[in-house]
Amino acid sequence: MSQATQRVVIAGGGVIGSALAYFLATHPRFRGDVTVVERDPTYAQASSALSASSIRQQFSAPVNIAISQFGIEFLRNIKQHLAVDGDVPDIGLTEKGYLYLATEAGAATLRENHATQRAHGVEVALLEPAVLQQRFPWLQVSDLALASLGLNGEGWFDGYGLLMAFKQKARSLGVQYVKAQATGFAHSQGRVHAVTLEGGAQLPCDWAVNAAGAWARPLLAGTGLDLPVYGRRRCVYAFTSPARTPDCPLVIDPSGLWFRPEGDIWICGLPPPQDDNDAPLEVDYDLFDQAWLALAHRVPGFEAVRQQRAWAGYYEYNTHDQNALLGPHPALPNLLLANGFSGHGLQQAPAVGRGLAEWIADGAYTSLDLSPLSVQRLVEGRALVEKNVI
């Protein structure tokens, strides 16, 4: 790539947009200016701020495994990467693993995933019910056939803290954040030349990036790409209980329930029975009643729980194949997409930010090949199936 000055405008200042801004600002071969357009600097509805914020390597797609392997190393060394003038970010990274539980119906898939994960260096163990019961005596295992436990490099962290650390570091390196609503991409002769803002103003650019999360689809109107990404509401419930769950990992139940400890309480979630696109961000309190039934079945001690609070956030859900859509727009090569993470955006932000920065500065992914997640698979009608979507 030429070393000419590049003007990059990123639509969306959540964790993906801010990670890209940081990696561009630190890339040794990038020469230019980076502007991030964010409609709400309070991030009141941003997925980055409302997520349960976890990271795992137990995926079935090798590219997702590799992305998380880089991600966990970045999070472990966040002080080295994102400290600003002695202000060291603390994201409370807790590595207690993921525990996938399977009945007989899901055991074969768990074994297939295990083989893929081990082949790509993931430290993960398959546990038969007797061993599972011995390791986690507070679990009810009578209906289970198998479990998969991450032994290293999985856990949870403060997602909002990570977002703010990326943003503050990027700003310290000269990235400009603009409070505005991006509405689209002005283009002609096969190139984007500006990001359009609400009210009609334009920010000229050499590169544009759509990192607008659950609001990404409308920005592409008129570009010839119908992005299959929608906001899918997910509710998180915090609860207390007299139960004790020592060494509790993030547990994924066959029912779809997940739960994990958060200090001296627990949080949990359950997919809604009707998964509507772009539903209002309102908590479905009735869904907690269903979650409680699953909780009490899996952990008898959770028969006694008290809900403390709840919130709702969006998965930016890719209805095509529930995997990220990355890289150049099929018809506009200087418009990069970073959309459709389907609940994995926070954990994938470091690798995606680095990869797209390389694409802009070097013209290719030079550290980790993210091309399996290319937007081109929409054009070709291909799907990258991920068996482990929560």
C-alpha positions as CSV (number, residue, x, y, z in Angstrom):
1,M,0.0,0.0,0.0
2,S,1.0,3.6,-0.6
3,Q,2.2,5.6,2.4
4,A,0.0,8.5,1.3
5,T,-2.2,10.0,4.0
6,Q,-5.5,8.2,4.4
7,R,-8.7,9.6,5.9
8,V,-10.6,6.9,7.7
9,V,-14.1,7.4,9.0
10,I,-15.6,4.7,11.2
11,A,-19.4,4.7,11.7
12,G,-19.9,3.4,15.2
13,G,-17.8,4.0,18.3
14,G,-18.6,0.8,20.2
15,V,-15.9,-1.8,21.0
16,I,-15.4,-2.8,17.4
17,G,-15.1,0.7,16.0
18,S,-12.9,1.8,18.9
19,A,-10.7,-1.3,18.6
20,L,-10.1,-0.6,14.9
21,A,-9.3,3.1,15.7
22,Y,-6.7,2.0,18.3
23,F,-5.1,-0.5,16.0
24,L,-5.0,2.0,13.1
25,A,-3.4,4.6,15.4
26,T,-0.7,2.1,16.5
27,H,-0.1,0.5,13.1
28,P,3.5,1.3,12.0
29,R,2.6,1.6,8.4
30,F,-0.6,3.6,8.7
31,R,-0.4,7.3,7.8
32,G,-3.5,9.3,8.2
33,D,-6.4,10.6,10.3
34,V,-9.0,8.5,12.0
35,T,-12.5,9.8,12.9
36,V,-15.1,7.8,14.8
37,V,-18.7,8.8,14.5
38,E,-20.8,7.8,17.5
39,R,-24.4,8.8,18.0
40,D,-24.5,8.3,21.8
41,P,-21.3,8.7,23.8
42,T,-23.1,7.5,26.9
43,Y,-23.5,4.1,25.2
44,A,-26.9,3.7,26.8
45,Q,-28.1,1.1,24.3
46,A,-24.8,-0.1,23.0
47,S,-24.2,-3.9,23.0
48,S,-20.7,-3.2,24.2
49,A,-22.1,-1.8,27.4
50,L,-25.0,-4.2,27.9
51,S,-23.3,-7.6,27.2
52,A,-22.5,-10.3,29.7
53,S,-18.9,-9.8,28.4
54,S,-17.3,-13.2,28.1
55,I,-14.6,-14.9,26.0
56,R,-14.3,-18.6,25.0
57,Q,-12.3,-20.8,22.6
58,Q,-14.9,-23.5,22.5
59,F,-16.0,-22.8,18.9
60,S,-16.4,-25.2,16.0
61,A,-15.1,-22.8,13.3
62,P,-11.2,-22.7,13.4
63,V,-11.2,-18.9,12.5
64,N,-13.3,-18.2,15.6
65,I,-11.0,-20.2,17.8
66,A,-7.9,-18.3,16.5
67,I,-9.7,-15.0,17.0
68,S,-10.3,-15.8,20.6
69,Q,-6.8,-17.1,21.2
70,F,-5.5,-13.7,20.2
71,G,-8.2,-12.0,22.1
72,I,-7.4,-13.7,25.4
73,E,-3.7,-12.8,25.1
74,F,-4.7,-9.2,24.4
75,L,-6.9,-9.0,27.4
76,R,-4.3,-10.6,29.7
77,N,-1.9,-7.9,28.6
78,I,-4.3,-5.0,28.5
79,K,-2.2,-2.9,30.8
80,Q,0.7,-3.0,28.3
81,H,-1.6,-2.2,25.4
82,L,-4.1,0.4,26.6
83,A,-2.6,2.3,29.6
84,V,-2.7,6.1,29.1
85,D,-0.3,8.3,31.0
86,G,0.0,5.9,33.9
87,D,-3.8,5.2,34.0
88,V,-4.0,1.5,33.8
89,P,-7.3,-0.1,32.8
90,D,-8.6,-2.9,34.9
91,I,-11.3,-5.0,33.2
92,G,-11.5,-7.7,35.9
93,L,-10.6,-10.6,33.7
94,T,-11.7,-13.8,35.4
95,E,-10.6,-17.1,33.7
96,K,-12.9,-19.8,35.1
97,G,-13.7,-21.4,31.8
98,Y,-16.9,-22.3,30.0
99,L,-18.8,-25.5,30.8
100,Y,-20.9,-26.9,28.0
101,L,-23.4,-29.5,29.1
102,A,-25.0,-32.1,26.7
103,T,-27.6,-34.7,26.8
104,E,-27.3,-37.8,24.6
105,A,-28.7,-35.8,21.7
106,G,-25.9,-33.3,21.8
107,A,-23.0,-35.5,22.9
108,A,-21.8,-36.3,19.3
109,T,-21.6,-32.6,18.4
110,L,-19.7,-31.9,21.6
111,R,-17.2,-34.6,20.7
112,E,-16.8,-33.3,17.1
113,N,-16.2,-29.8,18.4
114,H,-13.7,-31.2,20.9
115,A,-11.6,-32.8,18.2
116,T,-11.5,-29.5,16.2
117,Q,-10.7,-27.5,19.3
118,R,-7.8,-29.8,20.4
119,A,-6.5,-29.8,16.8
120,H,-6.2,-26.0,17.1
121,G,-4.5,-25.9,20.5
122,V,-7.5,-25.3,22.8
123,E,-7.1,-26.6,26.3
124,V,-10.4,-28.3,26.8
125,A,-11.5,-31.5,28.5
126,L,-14.5,-33.8,28.0
127,L,-16.1,-34.9,31.3
128,E,-18.3,-37.9,31.7
129,P,-21.2,-37.4,34.2
130,A,-19.5,-39.1,37.1
131,V,-16.4,-37.0,36.7
132,L,-18.5,-33.9,36.2
133,Q,-20.4,-34.6,39.4
134,Q,-17.2,-35.0,41.3
135,R,-15.8,-31.8,40.0
136,F,-19.0,-29.7,40.5
137,P,-21.0,-31.5,43.2
138,W,-23.6,-28.7,43.1
139,L,-24.7,-29.7,39.6
140,Q,-27.6,-32.1,38.8
141,V,-26.1,-34.4,36.1
142,S,-28.6,-37.3,35.9
143,D,-29.9,-36.3,32.4
144,L,-26.5,-35.4,31.0
145,A,-24.3,-37.6,28.8
146,L,-21.2,-35.4,28.4
147,A,-19.7,-32.0,29.3
148,S,-16.9,-29.9,27.8
149,L,-14.8,-27.7,30.2
150,G,-12.4,-25.0,29.0
151,L,-9.3,-25.4,31.1
152,N,-7.5,-22.2,30.1
153,G,-8.2,-18.9,28.2
154,E,-11.9,-18.7,28.8
155,G,-13.9,-16.5,31.2
156,W,-15.5,-13.1,31.5
157,F,-14.5,-9.5,32.0
158,D,-15.9,-5.9,32.2
159,G,-17.0,-5.2,28.6
160,Y,-17.8,-1.6,29.2
161,G,-14.3,-1.2,30.7
162,L,-12.7,-2.7,27.6
163,L,-14.7,-0.3,25.4
164,M,-13.7,2.7,27.4
165,A,-10.0,1.6,27.5
166,F,-9.9,1.2,23.7
167,K,-11.6,4.6,23.3
168,Q,-9.4,6.5,25.8
169,K,-6.2,5.0,24.3
170,A,-7.4,5.8,20.7
171,R,-8.1,9.4,21.7
172,S,-4.7,9.7,23.3
173,L,-3.2,8.7,20.0
174,G,-5.0,11.4,18.1
175,V,-8.2,9.6,17.0
176,Q,-11.1,12.1,16.8
177,Y,-14.6,11.1,18.1
178,V,-17.5,13.0,16.7
179,K,-21.0,12.9,18.4
180,A,-23.3,12.5,15.4
181,Q,-25.7,10.0,13.7
182,A,-24.2,8.4,10.6
183,T,-27.0,7.7,8.1
184,G,-25.2,6.3,5.1
185,F,-22.2,6.2,2.7
186,A,-22.0,8.6,-0.2
187,H,-20.4,6.8,-3.2
188,S,-19.8,7.2,-6.9
189,Q,-17.9,5.2,-9.5
190,G,-17.5,2.2,-7.2
191,R,-16.0,4.1,-4.3
192,V,-17.2,5.7,-1.1
193,H,-16.1,9.3,-0.8
194,A,-17.9,10.4,2.4
195,V,-19.9,9.2,5.4
196,T,-23.2,11.0,5.5
197,L,-24.5,12.4,8.8
198,E,-28.0,13.2,10.0
199,G,-28.9,16.6,8.7
200,G,-27.0,16.1,5.4
201,A,-23.5,16.9,6.5
202,Q,-20.7,14.7,5.1
203,L,-17.3,13.6,6.4
204,P,-15.0,13.0,3.4
205,C,-13.0,9.8,3.6
206,D,-10.6,7.5,1.7
207,W,-11.8,4.5,3.8
208,A,-15.2,4.1,5.5
209,V,-16.1,1.4,8.0
210,N,-19.5,0.3,9.1
211,A,-19.2,-0.7,12.7
212,A,-22.7,0.4,13.7
213,G,-23.7,-2.8,15.5
214,A,-27.4,-3.5,15.6
215,W,-28.0,-0.3,13.6
216,A,-25.6,-1.3,10.7
217,R,-28.2,-2.5,8.2
218,P,-29.9,0.9,7.4
219,L,-26.5,2.6,6.7
220,L,-26.1,0.3,3.6
221,A,-29.3,1.4,1.9
222,G,-28.4,2.3,-1.7
223,T,-25.2,0.4,-1.7
224,G,-26.6,-2.8,-3.3
225,L,-26.1,-5.0,-0.3
226,D,-29.0,-6.1,1.9
227,L,-27.2,-6.8,5.1
228,P,-28.9,-9.7,7.0
229,V,-28.1,-8.1,10.4
230,Y,-30.8,-7.2,13.0
231,G,-31.0,-6.4,16.6
232,R,-32.0,-9.4,18.6
233,R,-32.9,-8.6,22.2
234,R,-31.2,-10.6,25.0
235,C,-32.1,-10.1,28.6
236,V,-29.6,-10.6,31.5
237,Y,-30.9,-11.3,35.0
238,A,-28.9,-10.9,38.2
239,F,-30.0,-12.9,41.2
240,T,-29.0,-14.0,44.7
241,S,-29.4,-17.4,46.3
242,P,-28.3,-19.2,49.5
243,A,-26.8,-21.8,47.2
244,R,-23.0,-22.3,46.9
245,T,-21.3,-23.0,43.6
246,P,-17.6,-23.1,44.2
247,D,-15.3,-22.8,41.2
248,C,-18.3,-22.1,39.0
249,P,-17.5,-21.6,35.3
250,L,-19.8,-20.0,32.8
251,V,-22.3,-22.9,32.4
252,I,-24.2,-23.5,29.1
253,D,-27.2,-25.8,29.7
254,P,-28.8,-27.9,27.0
255,S,-32.0,-25.9,27.6
256,G,-30.2,-22.8,26.2
257,L,-29.8,-21.3,29.7
258,W,-26.5,-19.9,30.7
259,F,-25.3,-18.7,34.1
260,R,-22.2,-17.6,35.8
261,P,-21.1,-16.0,39.1
262,E,-20.6,-12.2,39.3
263,G,-19.0,-11.5,42.7
264,D,-21.3,-12.8,45.4
265,I,-24.3,-13.0,43.0
266,W,-25.0,-14.7,39.7
267,I,-26.2,-13.6,36.3
268,C,-28.1,-15.7,33.8
269,G,-29.9,-15.5,30.5
270,L,-32.1,-17.6,28.2
271,P,-33.0,-17.2,24.5
272,P,-36.5,-15.8,24.1
273,P,-39.2,-18.2,22.7
274,Q,-39.9,-15.7,19.9
275,D,-36.8,-14.1,18.6
276,D,-38.1,-10.9,16.9
277,N,-35.9,-8.6,14.9
278,D,-35.3,-5.1,16.3
279,A,-37.6,-5.6,19.3
280,P,-37.6,-2.7,21.8
281,L,-34.9,-2.9,24.5
282,E,-37.3,-3.7,27.3
283,V,-36.7,-6.4,29.8
284,D,-38.9,-9.5,29.5
285,Y,-39.4,-10.2,33.2
286,D,-41.7,-13.2,32.5
287,L,-38.7,-14.9,30.8
288,F,-37.0,-15.1,34.1
289,D,-39.7,-17.5,35.4
290,Q,-38.6,-19.9,32.6
291,A,-35.0,-19.3,33.4
292,W,-35.6,-20.1,37.0
293,L,-37.1,-23.5,36.2
294,A,-34.0,-24.4,34.2
295,L,-31.7,-23.0,37.0
296,A,-33.5,-25.0,39.7
297,H,-33.3,-28.2,37.5
298,R,-29.6,-27.9,36.9
299,V,-28.6,-26.6,40.3
300,P,-30.9,-27.8,43.0
301,G,-29.7,-25.0,45.3
302,F,-31.2,-22.5,42.9
303,E,-34.7,-23.5,43.9
304,A,-34.4,-20.5,46.2
305,V,-33.4,-17.4,44.2
306,R,-34.3,-13.7,44.3
307,Q,-34.0,-11.6,41.2
308,Q,-32.1,-8.4,42.0
309,R,-32.1,-6.5,38.7
310,A,-32.2,-7.1,34.9
311,W,-31.3,-5.4,31.7
312,A,-31.7,-5.9,27.9
313,G,-29.2,-5.4,25.1
314,Y,-28.9,-6.4,21.5
315,Y,-27.1,-9.1,19.7
316,E,-26.2,-7.7,16.3
317,Y,-27.6,-11.0,14.9
318,N,-26.5,-12.2,11.5
319,T,-29.5,-14.3,10.3
320,H,-27.4,-15.8,7.4
321,D,-25.1,-17.9,9.6
322,Q,-24.6,-16.2,13.0
323,N,-21.0,-15.3,12.2
324,A,-19.2,-11.9,11.8
325,L,-19.3,-10.3,8.3
326,L,-15.9,-8.7,7.7
327,G,-14.0,-6.9,5.1
328,P,-14.8,-5.0,1.8
329,H,-18.3,-4.4,0.6
330,P,-18.7,-6.5,-2.6
331,A,-19.3,-3.4,-4.8
332,L,-17.4,-0.7,-2.8
333,P,-13.9,-1.9,-2.0
334,N,-13.0,1.1,0.3
335,L,-16.1,0.4,2.5
336,L,-15.2,-2.1,5.1
337,L,-17.9,-4.0,7.1
338,A,-17.5,-5.2,10.7
339,N,-21.0,-6.5,11.4
340,G,-23.2,-9.4,12.6
341,F,-21.1,-10.7,15.4
342,S,-24.2,-12.4,16.9
343,G,-23.1,-12.0,20.5
344,H,-19.3,-12.4,20.0
345,G,-18.3,-8.8,19.3
346,L,-16.5,-8.0,22.6
347,Q,-14.3,-11.1,22.6
348,Q,-13.6,-10.7,18.9
349,A,-12.9,-7.0,18.9
350,P,-9.1,-7.2,19.4
351,A,-8.5,-9.6,16.5
352,V,-11.0,-7.8,14.2
353,G,-9.7,-4.4,15.0
354,R,-6.1,-5.5,14.2
355,G,-7.2,-7.3,11.1
356,L,-9.1,-4.4,9.5
357,A,-6.3,-2.0,10.4
358,E,-4.0,-4.3,8.5
359,W,-6.4,-4.4,5.5
360,I,-6.4,-0.6,5.4
361,A,-2.6,-0.1,6.0
362,D,-1.2,-3.2,4.2
363,G,-4.0,-4.2,1.8
364,A,-4.3,-7.7,3.4
365,Y,-4.7,-9.6,6.7
366,T,-1.1,-10.1,7.7
367,S,-1.4,-11.5,11.2
368,L,-4.5,-13.7,11.2
369,D,-6.4,-14.6,8.0
370,L,-10.0,-13.4,8.6
371,S,-11.1,-14.1,5.0
372,P,-13.4,-17.0,6.1
373,L,-15.6,-14.3,7.6
374,S,-15.7,-12.3,4.3
375,V,-18.9,-10.6,3.3
376,Q,-18.4,-12.3,-0.1
377,R,-20.1,-15.4,1.3
378,L,-23.4,-13.5,1.2
379,V,-22.9,-12.9,-2.5
380,E,-22.0,-16.5,-3.2
381,G,-24.7,-18.0,-1.0
382,R,-22.2,-19.7,1.3
383,A,-22.6,-20.1,5.0
384,L,-19.9,-20.5,7.7
385,V,-21.7,-22.6,10.2
386,E,-20.8,-22.2,13.8
387,K,-22.3,-25.0,15.9
388,N,-21.6,-23.3,19.2
389,V,-23.8,-20.2,19.2
390,I,-25.3,-19.3,22.6
